[in-house]
Amino acid sequence: MGDRDSIVACAVYRNGERDAHPCGFDAALRAVRAGHNGFVWLGLYEPSEHDLSAVAATFGLHPLAVEDASYNHQRPKLERYDDTLFVVLKTIRYVEHDEISASSEIVETGQIMVFLGSDFVVTVRHGAYGELQTLRARLEARPRLLARGPATVLHAIADHIVDDYLKVADRVETDIDSIENAVFDHRIRFPDAGAVYQLKREVVEFKHAVLPLAAPLWALADPDSSVGMVPREVRSYFRDVEDHLNRVTERIAGFDDVLGSLLQATLAQVSVAQNEDMRKISAWVAIAAVPTATAGIYGMNFDHMPELHQAWGYPAALAFIAIVCVALHRAFKRNGWL
């Protein structure tokens, strides 16, 4: 049966109550099927292929679904294999940070795969975030809900994950407000375009975790759906989760639009600042050209040049340079180049 190091919890639930005598998952499933009542909830955390193969053999899981559950980075999806549903859900965690930079990590993703049968639920979790012990305790405190069968566990997991999406969306919105204030702060001459771009990338990662879940939730919530294993009374609960997911999706779309506009505004401000610098450089070059040209002309070794042998020639050249430079400086200053 494998070393079972990856087994987080295994319990039998009858009429919504947890069986007081826990046992191995193979014995638990035999007991449930012998009594024709209750279901088994087995929780796994990053199982090895050996452990997952043992579980698959006991519960009769489809090889293709087992192969998907062996690896992280799957897209959210819902698939049916005979009498078993296979659901992939993305977990999202907000990463705390002091400030946003070009290398900041804003969101961290993980995965929970759920195998749902008529008398079992097998959850496979990947990633450090998304533990289900607290969720299990909350469900066990509501035996009337848990008595409706394994589908209530799938609903609770989906609801828990989507609620986390809403919390992460609130934190990301705060980051976007902070970035927006920095971009339009007149005291900051060069806004950090790298920070805006990094936040936009993190929002895209958030979007890739959320958007594909819409179709599976719709299938689970639709009373006329061909997806089995979910009782009709439980489907109404999935409609509530679907509504929450739609809210998150709309907010993410808004985040993407705002960050796109902020990125354009940041690049425009950087371009304007660079143009101002170029104008200043050009103005000083023009001013410096006057003494350079004058000194170059009077530095030529010719005998016959105007005012070359006059006593006032040198002061006159310096006065000419000073007057022209001052005039140019005032002209550039008046036109906003300096």
Phi, psi and chi 1 to 4 in degrees:
 res  aa     phi    psi   chi1   chi2   chi3   chi4
   1 MET       -    5.5  -65.8  -63.1  177.3      -
   2 GLY    86.1  172.6      -      -      -      -
   3 ASP   -81.2  -13.2   56.8   16.8      -      -
   4 ARG    62.5   20.6  -55.8 -170.0 -177.4 -171.4
   5 ASP   -64.1  -23.8  -70.0  -18.6      -      -
   6 SER   -85.6   -6.0   57.9      -      -      -
   7 ILE   -78.1  118.3  -63.9  178.9      -      -
   8 VAL   -86.1  -45.9  176.5      -      -      -
   9 ALA  -157.9  150.5      -      -      -      -
  10 CYS  -145.9  124.4  178.4      -      -      -
  11 ALA  -146.1  153.7      -      -      -      -
  12 VAL  -108.5  134.5  173.7      -      -      -
  13 TYR  -120.2  124.9  -62.6   92.0      -      -
  14 ARG  -123.6  123.4  -55.3  179.7 -167.9  -85.5
  15 ASN    54.0   34.8  -60.9  -41.0      -      -
  16 GLY    84.3   -6.7      -      -      -      -
  17 GLU  -102.7  141.9  -60.5  -72.1  -13.9      -
  18 ARG   -76.3  135.0 -177.3  167.1 -178.4  165.1
  19 ASP   -65.0  131.8 -163.7  -49.1      -      -
  20 ALA   -73.8  -11.6      -      -      -      -
  21 HIS  -117.2   86.4  -57.0  -73.0      -      -
  22 PRO   -66.6  153.5   26.0  -33.9      -      -
  23 CYS  -151.9  178.3   52.0      -      -      -
  24 GLY   -62.1  158.2      -      -      -      -
  25 PHE   -65.0  -32.7   63.3   82.1      -      -
  26 ASP   -67.6  -45.0   46.0   -6.5      -      -
  27 ALA   -67.3  -35.9      -      -      -      -
  28 ALA   -63.3  -43.0      -      -      -      -
  29 LEU   -67.2  -38.8 -174.5   62.5      -      -
  30 ARG   -62.7  -40.1  -74.6 -162.5  -57.4  -91.3
  31 ALA   -65.3  -40.9      -      -      -      -
  32 VAL   -65.6  -44.7  165.4      -      -      -
  33 ARG   -73.1  -27.2  -69.9  179.7  175.0  174.7
  34 ALA   -71.2  -36.8      -      -      -      -
  35 GLY   -88.5  -10.4      -      -      -      -
  36 HIS    56.9   34.8  -59.8  -72.9      -      -
  37 ASN  -152.8  153.2   67.2  -30.5      -      -
  38 GLY    80.0 -175.1      -      -      -      -
  39 PHE  -154.1  163.5   65.5   92.2      -      -
  40 VAL  -104.9  136.6  179.5      -      -      -
  41 TRP  -118.8  110.5 -178.9   -0.3      -      -
  42 LEU  -110.1  126.1  173.5   64.9      -      -
  43 GLY  -110.4  128.5      -      -      -      -
  44 LEU  -120.9  146.3  -55.9  173.6      -      -
  45 TYR  -124.2  114.1  174.6   64.1      -      -
  46 GLU    41.9   61.1  -64.1 -174.4   -9.3      -
  47 PRO   -69.8  151.7   28.0  -35.3      -      -
  48 SER   -74.3  164.3   64.6      -      -      -
  49 GLU   -61.4  -34.1  -68.0 -174.1   11.3      -
  50 HIS   -65.7  -46.7 -171.9 -101.9      -      -
  51 ASP   -64.1  -43.8  -74.3  -13.2      -      -
  52 LEU   -66.9  -34.6 -163.5   54.1      -      -
  53 SER   -64.8  -39.0  -63.2      -      -      -
  54 ALA   -64.4  -42.6      -      -      -      -
  55 VAL   -65.4  -43.1  171.6      -      -      -
  56 ALA   -61.6  -38.7      -      -      -      -
  57 ALA   -67.3  -37.3      -      -      -      -
  58 THR   -71.8  -43.7  -60.1      -      -      -
  59 PHE   -93.2   -6.0  -71.2   90.0      -      -
  60 GLY    71.2   42.5      -      -      -      -
  61 LEU   -80.4  146.3  -54.1 -179.8      -      -
  62 HIS   -70.6  138.4 -163.8  -80.6      -      -
  63 PRO   -57.9  -37.3  -23.5   32.4      -      -
  64 LEU   -66.1  -40.7  -68.3  177.6      -      -
  65 ALA   -66.9  -39.0      -      -      -      -
  66 VAL   -63.4  -39.1  172.7      -      -      -
  67 GLU   -62.7  -42.1 -177.9 -179.5   -4.3      -
  68 ASP   -64.2  -38.9  -74.0  -15.4      -      -
  69 ALA   -70.8  -15.3      -      -      -      -
  70 SER   -76.3  -17.4  -58.4      -      -      -
  71 TYR  -125.8  147.1  -57.8   99.7      -      -
  72 ASN   -81.4  178.3 -158.5   -9.0      -      -
  73 HIS    68.3   37.0  -51.9  -60.8      -      -
  74 GLN   -90.1  152.6  -62.0  -74.1  -25.5      -
  75 ARG   -77.8  146.0  -76.4  173.0   58.6   86.4
  76 PRO   -57.0  133.1  -25.9   35.2      -      -
  77 LYS  -162.6  167.3   61.8 -178.8  178.4  179.0
  78 LEU  -133.1  124.7  168.0   65.2      -      -
  79 GLU  -134.7  148.9  -65.7  178.1  -15.4      -
  80 ARG  -115.6  128.5  179.5  172.8 -179.8  174.7
  81 TYR  -121.7  102.4  -63.8   96.2      -      -
  82 ASP    56.5 -114.5  -60.8  -33.9      -      -
  83 ASP  -101.9   23.6  -65.6  -30.2      -      -
  84 THR  -129.8  135.5  -57.1      -      -      -
  85 LEU   -97.8  141.3  -69.4 -176.6      -      -
  86 PHE  -122.2  117.5  176.8   61.7      -      -
  87 VAL  -121.7  131.7 -175.7      -      -      -
  88 VAL  -110.4  125.7  178.3      -      -      -
  89 LEU  -124.3  140.3  -56.5  164.7      -      -
  90 LYS   -95.8  129.9  -80.1  -83.8 -167.9 -179.6
  91 THR   -95.6  147.8   57.9      -      -      -
  92 ILE  -128.0  133.7  -63.2  -70.3      -      -
  93 ARG  -125.9  134.3 -178.1  178.1   74.1   91.3
  94 TYR   -81.5  127.2  179.2   83.6      -      -
  95 VAL   -92.1  120.0 -179.9      -      -      -
  96 GLU   -66.3  142.9  -61.7  -69.4  -16.5      -
  97 HIS  -156.1  152.6   49.7  -90.8      -      -
  98 ASP   -76.5  -42.2  -65.2  -30.4      -      -
  99 GLU  -151.5  159.8   62.1  180.0    9.1      -
 100 ILE   -91.0  128.0  -59.2  174.6      -      -
 101 SER  -128.0 -177.9   65.5      -      -      -
 102 ALA   -68.3  -11.1      -      -      -      -
 103 SER  -121.0   11.8   58.9      -      -      -
 104 SER   -69.6  141.2  -65.4      -      -      -
 105 GLU  -100.3  120.6 -175.1  178.3   15.2      -
 106 ILE   -98.3  -45.1  -48.9  -61.7      -      -
 107 VAL  -126.2  146.9  -64.5      -      -      -
 108 GLU  -124.6  133.0 -179.2 -177.9   -8.1      -
 109 THR  -108.8  151.2   61.0      -      -      -
 110 GLY  -141.0 -168.5      -      -      -      -
 111 GLN  -145.5  147.7  -78.4 -168.1  -31.2      -
 112 ILE  -128.6  120.7  -65.3  178.2      -      -
 113 MET  -102.1  137.0  -72.6   86.7  158.2      -
 114 VAL  -123.4  124.1 -178.4      -      -      -
 115 PHE  -100.3  121.3  -65.2   91.1      -      -
 116 LEU  -118.8  120.0 -179.1   68.6      -      -
 117 GLY  -120.0 -177.8      -      -      -      -
 118 SER   -69.9  -24.0   58.9      -      -      -
 119 ASP  -135.3   23.1   52.4   10.0      -      -
 120 PHE  -158.5  156.0   66.9   84.5      -      -
 121 VAL  -134.0  125.2  178.0      -      -      -
 122 VAL  -118.4  119.6  177.6      -      -      -
 123 THR  -109.2  133.1   57.1      -      -      -
 124 VAL  -121.1  117.5 -179.3      -      -      -
 125 ARG  -108.9  135.4  180.0  166.0   63.4   92.1
 126 HIS  -121.8  138.3  -70.1  -84.6      -      -
 127 GLY   101.3  153.9      -      -      -      -
 128 ALA   -73.4  -16.7      -      -      -      -
 129 TYR  -107.8  150.8  173.9   70.6      -      -
 130 GLY   107.6   26.2      -      -      -      -
 131 GLU   -63.7  150.3   60.3   87.6   18.9      -
 132 LEU  -114.1    9.2  -60.6  175.8      -      -
 133 GLN   -63.5  -42.8  -65.4  -71.0   -0.7      -
 134 THR   -65.0  -40.7  -55.8      -      -      -
 135 LEU   -63.5  -41.7  175.5   63.8      -      -
 136 ARG   -60.2  -42.2 -173.9 -173.6  -71.5  -96.9
 137 ALA   -64.8  -39.9      -      -      -      -
 138 ARG   -64.6  -41.2  -73.0 -153.7  -52.5  -95.1
 139 LEU   -65.7  -40.4  -84.1  175.6      -      -
 140 GLU   -65.3  -22.4  -69.5  176.1   -7.0      -
 141 ALA   -79.6   -5.5      -      -      -      -
 142 ARG  -125.3   71.9  -57.2  176.8   64.0 -172.7
 143 PRO   -62.3  -30.0   19.8  -31.3      -      -
 144 ARG   -64.6  -36.6  -67.2 -177.4   60.0 -176.0
 145 LEU   -72.8  -42.7  179.2   62.0      -      -
 146 LEU   -66.8  -25.7 -157.8   55.6      -      -
 147 ALA   -68.4  -12.2      -      -      -      -
 148 ARG   -76.3   -8.0  -66.4  179.1  177.5  177.1
 149 GLY   116.0 -179.2      -      -      -      -
 150 PRO   -60.3  -27.4  -20.9   31.7      -      -
 151 ALA   -62.5  -27.7      -      -      -      -
 152 THR   -66.9  -30.2   58.9      -      -      -
 153 VAL   -67.6  -43.9  176.4      -      -      -
 154 LEU   -61.2  -42.6  174.8   59.1      -      -
 155 HIS   -61.7  -45.0  161.4  -98.2      -      -
 156 ALA   -61.9  -40.3      -      -      -      -
 157 ILE   -64.9  -46.9  -65.8  172.5      -      -
 158 ALA   -62.0  -42.5      -      -      -      -
 159 ASP   -63.9  -41.9 -174.2   51.6      -      -
 160 HIS   -62.3  -44.6  173.5   68.4      -      -
 161 ILE   -67.3  -44.0  -70.3  174.9      -      -
 162 VAL   -68.0  -35.6  173.2      -      -      -
 163 ASP   -62.0  -36.8  -77.1  -13.3      -      -
 164 ASP   -64.8  -34.9  -77.1  -14.5      -      -
 165 TYR   -57.4  -43.5  -70.1  169.7      -      -
 166 LEU   -63.4  -41.1  -71.5  169.0      -      -
 167 LYS   -65.2  -42.3  -64.3  175.3 -175.5  177.2
 168 VAL   -65.2  -38.8  172.0      -      -      -
 169 ALA   -61.0  -38.6      -      -      -      -
 170 ASP   -62.9  -42.2  -70.2  -21.7      -      -
 171 ARG   -69.6  -39.8  -57.0  -67.2  -62.6  -85.1
 172 VAL   -64.7  -38.3  171.0      -      -      -
 173 GLU   -61.1  -38.2 -174.0  172.2   18.6      -
 174 THR   -62.6  -41.3  -59.1      -      -      -
 175 ASP   -63.1  -40.3  -75.8  -22.1      -      -
 176 ILE   -65.2  -40.3  -67.7  175.4      -      -
 177 ASP   -61.4  -39.9  -69.4  -19.9      -      -
 178 SER   -65.0  -43.6  175.8      -      -      -
 179 ILE   -63.5  -41.6  -74.4  -72.8      -      -
 180 GLU   -62.3  -41.9 -173.6  174.1   16.1      -
 181 ASN   -63.7  -37.7  -68.4  -26.0      -      -
 182 ALA   -68.8  -38.3      -      -      -      -
 183 VAL   -65.0  -38.8  168.0      -      -      -
 184 PHE  -101.6   16.5  -65.7  105.7      -      -
 185 ASP   -82.8  116.5 -170.7  -14.7      -      -
 186 HIS   -66.3  -16.9   66.5  -81.1      -      -
 187 ARG   -77.4  -17.5  -65.1  169.7  -62.8  179.3
 188 ILE   -98.0  110.7  -58.6  176.8      -      -
 189 ARG   -74.9  -40.8 -170.2  162.3 -179.0  -94.4
 190 PHE  -119.1   94.2  -72.6   98.9      -      -
 191 PRO   -59.5  150.9  -19.4   31.2      -      -
 192 ASP   -80.6   96.3 -171.0   -4.3      -      -
 193 ALA   -65.4  -31.5      -      -      -      -
 194 GLY   -62.9  -38.4      -      -      -      -
 195 ALA   -66.3  -40.8      -      -      -      -
 196 VAL   -64.5  -43.7 -179.1      -      -      -
 197 TYR   -64.9  -40.6 -178.3   70.2      -      -
 198 GLN   -64.3  -41.8  179.1   64.8   15.3      -
 199 LEU   -64.7  -36.9 -174.8   53.7      -      -
 200 LYS   -64.8  -40.0 -173.6  173.9  176.1   62.0
 201 ARG   -62.6  -40.9  -73.6 -176.4   59.3 -172.7
 202 GLU   -66.8  -36.7  -65.6  -68.0  -60.3      -
 203 VAL   -66.0  -36.6  167.6      -      -      -
 204 VAL   -62.7  -41.0  169.0      -      -      -
 205 GLU   -63.0  -40.3 -176.9  177.8   -2.2      -
 206 PHE   -60.0  -44.1 -168.3    7.2      -      -
 207 LYS   -63.9  -40.7  179.5  171.2   67.1  174.8
 208 HIS   -65.7  -24.9  -71.8  167.5      -      -
 209 ALA   -81.4  -29.7      -      -      -      -
 210 VAL   -93.8  -48.7  172.5      -      -      -
 211 LEU   -59.4  -43.1  -97.5   62.4      -      -
 212 PRO   -66.6  -13.7  -20.6   33.3      -      -
 213 LEU   -76.4  -14.3 -174.2   56.4      -      -
 214 ALA   -61.7  -44.7      -      -      -      -
 215 ALA   -65.3  -46.5      -      -      -      -
 216 PRO   -59.6  -41.3  -25.8   34.9      -      -
 217 LEU   -66.6  -37.1  -78.7 -177.5      -      -
 218 TRP   -63.1  -41.6  177.4   84.9      -      -
 219 ALA   -65.9  -36.6      -      -      -      -
 220 LEU   -74.4  -27.4  -68.3  168.7      -      -
 221 ALA   -89.5  -23.7      -      -      -      -
 222 ASP   -69.9  119.3 -175.1    9.1      -      -
 223 PRO   -65.8  -20.7   22.8  -32.7      -      -
 224 ASP   -99.0    9.6  -60.5  -37.6      -      -
 225 SER   -70.1  150.2  172.8      -      -      -
 226 SER   -82.7   -3.4   60.2      -      -      -
 227 VAL   -71.3  121.0  175.7      -      -      -
 228 GLY   -89.1 -166.5      -      -      -      -
 229 MET    72.3   -3.0  -43.6  -51.6  -61.3      -
 230 VAL  -119.9  111.6 -179.2      -      -      -
 231 PRO   -60.4  154.4  -20.8   31.8      -      -
 232 ARG   -60.6  -38.0 -164.8  175.7 -172.8   87.0
 233 GLU   -69.9  -22.1   63.3  -90.0   16.9      -
 234 VAL   -82.5  -25.4  179.4      -      -      -
 235 ARG   -62.6  -31.6  -69.4 -174.7 -177.5  -86.2
 236 SER   -63.0  -32.6   59.0      -      -      -
 237 TYR   -67.0  -36.6  -69.9   91.8      -      -
 238 PHE   -66.7  -27.6  -80.3  105.2      -      -
 239 ARG   -64.3  -36.3  -79.0 -162.2  -68.0  -87.3
 240 ASP   -65.3  -41.8 -178.0   63.2      -      -
 241 VAL   -63.6  -40.6  180.0      -      -      -
 242 GLU   -61.4  -39.7 -176.8 -174.3   18.4      -
 243 ASP   -63.2  -42.5  178.8   63.2      -      -
 244 HIS   -63.9  -38.8  -71.5  176.7      -      -
 245 LEU   -64.7  -38.3 -176.3   72.8      -      -
 246 ASN   -62.4  -37.5  -70.5  -24.0      -      -
 247 ARG   -63.6  -43.2  -72.9  166.0   51.2 -169.2
 248 VAL   -64.0  -42.4  177.5      -      -      -
 249 THR   -60.4  -43.3  -58.9      -      -      -
 250 GLU   -64.3  -39.6  -69.6  172.2    0.1      -
 251 ARG   -67.1  -40.7  -66.9 -177.2   67.3 -179.4
 252 ILE   -63.6  -40.0  -68.5  175.9      -      -
 253 ALA   -60.9  -40.0      -      -      -      -
 254 GLY   -65.7  -40.4      -      -      -      -
 255 PHE   -58.8  -44.4  -65.2  162.5      -      -
 256 ASP   -62.2  -42.9 -154.1   20.7      -      -
 257 ASP   -65.5  -45.8  -68.5  -19.7      -      -
 258 VAL   -62.5  -44.6  169.9      -      -      -
 259 LEU   -67.1  -34.3  -72.8  170.9      -      -
 260 GLY   -61.9  -43.0      -      -      -      -
 261 SER   -66.6  -40.1  -60.1      -      -      -
 262 LEU   -65.3  -37.5  -71.8  178.2      -      -
 263 LEU   -65.0  -42.6 -173.1   58.5      -      -
 264 GLN   -64.4  -41.7  -68.3 -179.7   -2.0      -
 265 ALA   -63.9  -40.2      -      -      -      -
 266 THR   -63.3  -47.5  -59.4      -      -      -
 267 LEU   -63.5  -36.2  -64.4  177.3      -      -
 268 ALA   -66.0  -41.6      -      -      -      -
 269 GLN   -66.1  -40.3  -70.8 -169.8   39.1      -
 270 VAL   -62.5  -41.4  170.8      -      -      -
 271 SER   -64.1  -42.4  178.1      -      -      -
 272 VAL   -63.4  -43.8  168.5      -      -      -
 273 ALA   -62.4  -40.9      -      -      -      -
 274 GLN   -66.2  -37.9  -70.5  175.9  -19.3      -
 275 ASN   -64.5  -38.5  -71.9  -22.4      -      -
 276 GLU   -63.4  -41.0  -70.0  177.8   -7.2      -
 277 ASP   -64.2  -41.2  -70.1  -17.8      -      -
 278 MET   -64.1  -38.2  -71.5  -58.7  -60.4      -
 279 ARG   -65.8  -39.7  -74.5 -169.8  -61.7  179.8
 280 LYS   -64.4  -43.6  -70.6  179.4 -179.8  179.7
 281 ILE   -61.7  -43.9  -67.0  172.2      -      -
 282 SER   -63.1  -39.0  -60.5      -      -      -
 283 ALA   -64.9  -45.2      -      -      -      -
 284 TRP   -66.7  -35.0  -75.6  112.5      -      -
 285 VAL   -63.1  -41.3  168.1      -      -      -
 286 ALA   -64.0  -40.9      -      -      -      -
 287 ILE   -66.1  -42.6  -67.1  173.1      -      -
 288 ALA   -67.4  -22.4      -      -      -      -
 289 ALA   -68.8  -26.4      -      -      -      -
 290 VAL   -65.5  -56.8  173.9      -      -      -
 291 PRO   -64.7  -32.0   20.3  -32.0      -      -
 292 THR   -64.2  -46.3  -59.3      -      -      -
 293 ALA   -67.5  -42.2      -      -      -      -
 294 THR   -63.7  -47.3  -55.1      -      -      -
 295 ALA   -65.1  -33.9      -      -      -      -
 296 GLY   -67.1  -40.0      -      -      -      -
 297 ILE   -67.1  -49.0  -68.8  172.5      -      -
 298 TYR   -78.7   -3.2  -80.7   89.7      -      -
 299 GLY   -91.1   -1.9      -      -      -      -
 300 MET   -73.9  142.0  -67.5 -173.8  -67.0      -
 301 ASN   -89.6   71.7  -64.2  -39.3      -      -
 302 PHE  -116.7  146.4  -67.6  104.2      -      -
 303 ASP   -78.1  -36.7  -69.2  -27.0      -      -
 304 HIS  -103.7   88.9  -57.3  -72.4      -      -
 305 MET  -130.5  144.1  -66.3 -176.6   67.3      -
 306 PRO   -58.9  136.1  -21.0   31.5      -      -
 307 GLU    59.5   18.2  -64.5   84.2   31.8      -
 308 LEU   -70.3  -33.1 -171.0   62.0      -      -
 309 HIS  -106.8   13.0  -60.0  -73.2      -      -
 310 GLN   -85.2  144.3  -59.5  -66.8  -26.5      -
 311 ALA   -65.7  -31.0      -      -      -      -
 312 TRP   -92.0    2.5   47.7  -95.8      -      -
 313 GLY   -61.6  -45.7      -      -      -      -
 314 TYR   -66.5  -47.7  179.7   67.3      -      -
 315 PRO   -62.2  -35.5  -23.0   32.9      -      -
 316 ALA   -64.7  -40.0      -      -      -      -
 317 ALA   -63.9  -42.8      -      -      -      -
 318 LEU   -65.1  -40.1  -66.2 -179.7      -      -
 319 ALA   -65.1  -41.6      -      -      -      -
 320 PHE   -59.4  -45.4  171.2   77.3      -      -
 321 ILE   -60.9  -46.0  -68.4  173.5      -      -
 322 ALA   -63.6  -44.8      -      -      -      -
 323 ILE   -64.0  -45.1  -68.1  172.1      -      -
 324 VAL   -66.8  -41.0  174.1      -      -      -
 325 CYS   -64.5  -43.0  -73.2      -      -      -
 326 VAL   -63.8  -42.4  170.0      -      -      -
 327 ALA   -62.1  -44.5      -      -      -      -
 328 LEU   -63.3  -42.3  -73.7  174.5      -      -
 329 HIS   -61.1  -44.3 -174.9  -85.9      -      -
 330 ARG   -64.8  -38.4  -66.8 -174.2   61.9 -178.2
 331 ALA   -66.1  -44.7      -      -      -      -
 332 PHE   -65.7  -37.7  -73.7  131.6      -      -
 333 LYS   -64.0  -42.4 -167.1   80.5  170.6  177.4
 334 ARG   -65.3  -32.9 -174.4  169.5   55.8 -109.3
 335 ASN   -90.2    3.1  -68.0  -34.3      -      -
 336 GLY    82.2   15.2      -      -      -      -
 337 TRP   -85.8  -18.9  -77.7   49.3      -      -
 338 LEU  -129.6      -  -70.5  174.7      -      -
